[in-house]
Amino acid sequence: MIIVELLDHPQHVQAVIGHMRATWPKVEVEVEGDLAAAEVRLCGARERNVLPVALLALSEGRLAGFISLIHLEVPTTPGHSHWIDALFVVPEHRGAGLGSQLIQAGLRKAVSLGLDSLCAYTDRIGLYRRNGFKPLAPAGGATTIVMQKYL
């Protein structure tokens, strides 16, 4: 298993978008069906060392999972503008720690970009806790919360 930037492997853009659309159908990952717009969401202006950035886990050249990092101002969380936009592991690769590997790769990338923290809106609270994230506010029984890790 290797973790690489999507920027260096654009042939996987369609697979990433397909998984995003299937997993989060209410989230708009394409603009009016435009694949190029979806690629911008994942790779930005195709520049290195700026957000957004997507990292892929590849197993024998095939997509096993991905994580994407974005800059986004969210009115409900002022002052928290760097986010994990998506974390996905292909079903046949689940349960082997790949989600944590992708989070750790995303954290290393965030540090290399000079970010001071990352947030995630997630229902995978245990996974993010194991990787050092803490709730921004008490969960209060909520199943999906905002979590943050200072870098």
N, C-alpha and C positions, 0 to 999 in steps of 0.2 A: 504494500500500500504506500502510495506517495501522495503528498499534498502539494498542489501547484496552484498558480494563479490562473483563473479563467482567461485573463488577458493573453496568456501564452498558449491557450488551448481553445480557440474560439469555435472549434468544431463541436464542442459540448454545449454551446449556448442553447440550442433547441432542446436538448435533453433536460437541462436545468429548468428552462421555462416550462416544459411539459410537466415536470414534477411539481413545480410551484403552482401551476394551474390546477393540477389534480388534487394537491394537498390543501391549498387555500383558495378554493374557487371564488370566494367573495373578494379576494384581493386582486386588484387590477395589475397584472404583470405585463400587459401589452397595451399600447395605445392604439385603438382602432385597428387591431390586428397587425400592427407594425412590429416586426421582429427587431428591426434596428432600434426602435424606442425601448424595447425590453432589454436589449443588449446595453443601452445607455444606463438603464437602471442598475445593471449588474457591473458594468465596466466603466461607466462615466464616459469621458472623452478619450478613452483608451490611453490615459496617461498613467505613468508609474508614480507611486508614492503619494497619491491623493485618493480620497474617497469619491465614489464608491469603489469597493474592491470585492471580488468574489474569489474564494479559494475552493478548489475541488479536491476531493479524495478520489484517486484513481486506483483501481485494482486491475492489473493486466490490461491497462489502457481503457477500461470501462469505468463509467461514472459510478462511484459507490456512495457519494454524499457531497454536500457543499455547505458553505457558510458564506453569507454576504454581509458586509459592513457598509453602513451609509451614514451620511450627515443629514439629520432631519430635525427641524424645530417642531416640537409637539407642544401645543398650548397647555395641555394638562400636566406637563413635566418641564416647566421652564428651567433653563440652565443645563439641561441634559440633552445634548444634541448629537451624540455619537451612539449608534445603535447596531445591534445585530439584527439585520432585516429578515434573514431567513437562515434556518439551520435544518438540514434535511439529510437523513440517511436512508438509502435504498433498503427496502424491507429485508432482503437476503443478507444484508451486512449489519443489521441491528443486533444489539445484545453483546457486541464484542468491544465496546468502548470507543467506537468511531465517533460518536457524538462528542465525547469529551476531547478526543484528539483534534477534532475540528474546532471546538471552542478554544482549546489551547493554541492552536495555530492562528486563530483569529485574534487572540489576545497578544500573541507575539507580533503579529502584523500591526495591530493598533499601537503597540509600544514603538515599533519602528517608524510609524507615522507621527509620533509625538503626541498621541492622544493621552489624556489623563484619566479617562474612564470610558466604560462601555455600558450601555443599558440594553435590556432585552425585555420584550413583552411576551411572556411565556406561560404555558401551562405545565412545562417540564421543570417544576420548581426544584425537585431533588437533584436533577442533572446540573442545573445552574448552581445550586448550593455547593455541590461537590467540586465545582470549578471556581469557587471563591466568590460567587455573586451573593448579594444580600438584597432583601426586599427594600424598595424605596419607602414603603409604608407597610404597616402590619397587614398581613394577608386577610385577616378577619374572615377566614373561611372561603375566600375567593379562589376559584380554580385557575384563573389567569391573572398574573400580576406583573408589574414592572420590577425588574431586578437590576442591580448595578454592581459593577466591580471597578474599584479604583485601581489604576495601573501603576 
